[in-house]
């Protein structure tokens, strides 16, 4: 993706006032030439960055969001109070709901630990105040960027594309070890697939392949290089990174010789000929 288009999508996201699920629908309509998965991935990253920037301002304060919720409820405001509060604060509804729940529980005689709070966020029937429980349930239900639903989506999509990678390798009779097998051998940081026999893609030797079911932005790519890709290169040599939902053009460095980046499984593959080894 070109930088100009990426910046325009970012600008559209940052100017949108409302829930992330509504923003994603708007993006798909406005940028119909961009794959929906790419738009959703960019949206997720922008909300994550925004939350990191504003977290201290919204949550590391003495403001009593539970009392604010109670005041609105006493005034007879319709259901979805905490959701509307989150929209005004430009933050994730489930994240604000957790803060409200923490304040509510902190007022109770018996204090709850973080694990108990997390259980209540997943099962709101555990919350003693049923009206608050339903408000928090709505926040979790309508938030596709933070909380249980977001985690489930992310995990499911990640596994889907790992399975896709393994299927494509099997279809092309490329032998490999997957991440689970490598971990049984004691490797702490492992790529999704370590090839038993290297292949060449566009003249570049590939020893491992990493599947990323997301958009490759500069910040994300730099983070992965530091935390993952360099470790793979040190252990196994050069490899291939696949950002299935695309990537920003400027993350490609012509001088990079540790891995190559693509947005699809390669088609121009050269296989090693065992007979050439004497």
N, C-alpha and C positions, 0 to 999 in steps of 0.2 A: 504494500500500500504506500502511496505517495504521502509525504509529510503534510502537504497542504490539505488533503482530504482527511487525514487523521486529526489534524488540528481543528478542522471544521466540525467533525463529529464530537470531539472533546468540548468545543464551545457550545454545541447544541445540548449536550448532556448537562453541562454546568449551568446553563440558563434555564433548564427545565425545573418547574416547581410542581412536585407531586411524587407519587409512588414510583419506585423503580420499574415495576411491572408495566405501568402505563407509559413510562419513558421508553421502554424497549419496544412497545407497540408503535410509538411515534417514530422511533428511529427506523424501524423496518419500512414504514410508509414513506418517510422522507428520503432515505438512502436505499432505494429499492435495487440498486445495482450492486450493493454489498451484501454478502451472504449474512443471513440472520445470526448464525453462530458467531461470526466475526463481530457484529454489532453488539451482541449480548456480552461477549467476552470483554470488549472495550468498555462497555457500560459497567461491568463488574469491577474492572480495574480502577476506573475513575471513582466509583463509590468507595472502594477500599482506600484509595489515596486521600479522598476527601475526609473520610472518617478518621484516618490517622492524623490529618492536619487539624481537625476540629474537636477531637476527642476531649482534650483537656478543657476546652472552652465550654463544652456542653456537659461533661460528666464529672470533671474534677472541680466542682463547685459545691457550695453549701445550699444551692437551690433545692427546694423540696418539691420535686415533680409529683410525688404522691399527693401532697396537699393541693397542688394545682389540678390534678385529676379529680380529687374529691369536690373541689369548688365547682368544676364544670358539671360534674354529675348532679350536685345539689341544685344547680340552675336548670336541670332538666335537659341538658344537651343529649342528642341521640347517641347511640352506640358508635364506637370508633373514636372515642375521645383521645386515647393515647396515640392512635394513628395520626390524627389531625395535629396533635402536639408535635409528633415526629416530623411531619411535613413542614411545619412552621420553623422547626429547628434545623431543617435540612439534614436529618440524620435517619438512620435505619429504625423502623418501627420496633423490631424485635430487640434491638439494642437499648432503646429507650424503655421498652417494657421491662427489660431485666433491671434497669436502674430503678424504675418505679417499684418493682417487686422487692428489690434490696432494701429500699427505704421503708416500705410497708413492713417487712419482716424485722427490720431493725427496731421498729417500735413495739414489737411483741416481747413478752417476758422471756421466752426461750429463743435464743439466737440460733440462726441457721448458718451452716458453713456453705462454701461455694458449691460443693458437690450437691448438696440438697437443693440449692437454688437452681442449678442446672437441671436436676430431675424435675423440678416444678415447671421449668420452661418447656420441657419435653412433654410433660403430662400435667396440664393445668388443673386437672381435677384434684390435685394434691394441695392446691391453694385454698385456704380456709374461707377467704372472702370470695364468694361465688361471682359477684358482679365484676370484681377486679380480675378474677380468673378468666371470665369470658372476654374482657377487654384485652388481656394478654394473649389469649388464644387467637383473637382476631389479628393481633400484631404479628404473631408467628405465621399465621396463615397467609397474610398479605405481603410478607417480606420474603423476597426471593434472593436477597443478597446477604443476609446475616441470619444465623440460627439454624435450626434443624433442617428446614426445607432446603436452604442454600447448601448446607453440607451434603445432604443426600443427592442433590442435583450434581454438585461438583464431583463427588465420589463416583456416581453412576456414569457420568460423561467420561471421566478419566479412565475408568475401567473399560468402557465401550471402545475407546480408541486404542487402548493397549491390546484388546482382543483383536481389533482390526489390524493392528501392526503384525501380530502373531499369525493371523490368517493369511495376510499377504506374503509373509515369509514362507509359510507352509506351502502356499500355492506355487511359489517359485523354487521350492525345494532348497531353500537356504537354511542350513542347520544352525541352531542357536541355543543358548541357555537363557531362560527368562530370569526375571528378578528374584522370584521365590527360590529358584535353584541356587543362584549365586549367593543368596543369604545363608543357605545351609552350608556353604563352603567358607563362611566366616567373613564375607565382605560386608562392611557396614554401609558404604555408599555404592550403589550399583545402578547401572543403566537399565532400562526396561528389557533390552535384549543385547546379549553379548554374542557375537557371531562366532561359531566354531571355526569357520574358514572365512577369512576376509573377502570382501568384494570391492570392486572399484566403481565409483559413480562419477562420471564426467572426469575421469582420470585421477580421482581422489580416493585413496584407500580408506575403507570403512571397516572398523573392528567392532563397533557397537552402535546401537540406535536408541535414541531417547524420544519417547512420544509425549508431546505436550498438547493437550486438548484445550488450547487457549490461544489468544492473540499474542504475538511476540512484540511487545513494546520495548523501548530502550531500557526502562527501569527494570522491567521483569527479566529481560535478557541478561542484563548486567548482574542481577541477583543470582540467576541460575548459573552463570559462568563461575562466579565466586563460590557458590555453595555446592554445585554439582559437576558441571562439565569439566572443570580443571581436574577434579578427582578422577573422573573417568579416563581422561587423557593420560594422567600420571600412571594409572594402573594398566590400561588396555591399549593406549595409543590413540590415533585419530578416530573420529566417529561422525555420526550424522544426527542432527537434531531436527525433528519434524514438528513445526507449529501448525497443527491441522487447520486452525482458523486464521491463518495468515500471519504476516509480520510486517513491521515498518521497514521500508527499504534501507534506511540508514543504519540498521543494526548489522548489515553485512559489511565486513571489513575485508578488503581484497588481500590483505597481508595475513589473514587468519589461516593457520595451517594445522590447528588442533581439532577442528570440526567444521563441517559445512552445515548450512541451514536451508531447509526446504519447507514447503507447505503441503507436500504430498509425498507419497511413496515413490521412490525413483523408478524410472522406466529404462534409463540408459545405464544398464548394469553390465559390468564385465566380470565374469566368474573366473576364479583361479583354475588353471589347468594343471592338475597333479602330474601329468606326463611331462610337463616342462621342467619339473624338478629332477635333477640328476643326482 
